[in-house]
Amino acid sequence: MTALRVSRDVARQARPPLRATALTVFLGVLLVVMAAYTQQAMGMQWRTAAGRIGPGFFPRIVGFSAIVLCIVAAVQSLRPAEDDDADEDAPLGYHPWMLLKFIGAGVVFILLLVPIGAIVASAAFLLVTLTLLDRDHPKRNIAIGVLLPIGLYLLFQVALNAGLPSGILPIR
């Protein structure tokens, strides 16, 4: 019994304690926000009276997935306490102009969603943001920027009959 206790004490001493980083704190706040989002989604009907998927189905999937991903990422962001000399924000970088470009693209997307439609606005948003992030792969950016909005249209408008803004395209 004593040997087991000694081996546990040695194992505890071998591992330095972990400390939270700025990323861990951010993920903790995001976890609380996603938990509140999921709580609201649980109040929505997940099935309609006709037996089809209801308005609470996808928000539940998004909420629970986001909670799991936040927990996994927060645990992975913990650093040993001995790493105090290392700059914890170095891997994340500091790109305020890129952040402002993305915020601007998001605002333009929201403003144009109804007038020009979901497919065109989503394709434009994806093409712009993917080009900002990865200029080395224009063919892949175009493929994602065009095929993803079409796939989302087929899922929401055709399969689920959820209704998306058609805008300038004559599709319903």
Secondary structure, DSSP 8 states (H G I E B T S, - for coil): -HHHHHHHHHHHHHS--EE--HHHHHHHHHHHHHHHHHHHHHTS-SB-TTSSB-TTHHHHHHHHHHHHHHHHHHHHH-EEGGGGGS-TTTTT---HHHHHHHHHHHHHHHHHHHHH-HHHHHHHHHHHHHHHH-TT-HHHHHHHHHHHHHHHHIIIIIIS------TTS---
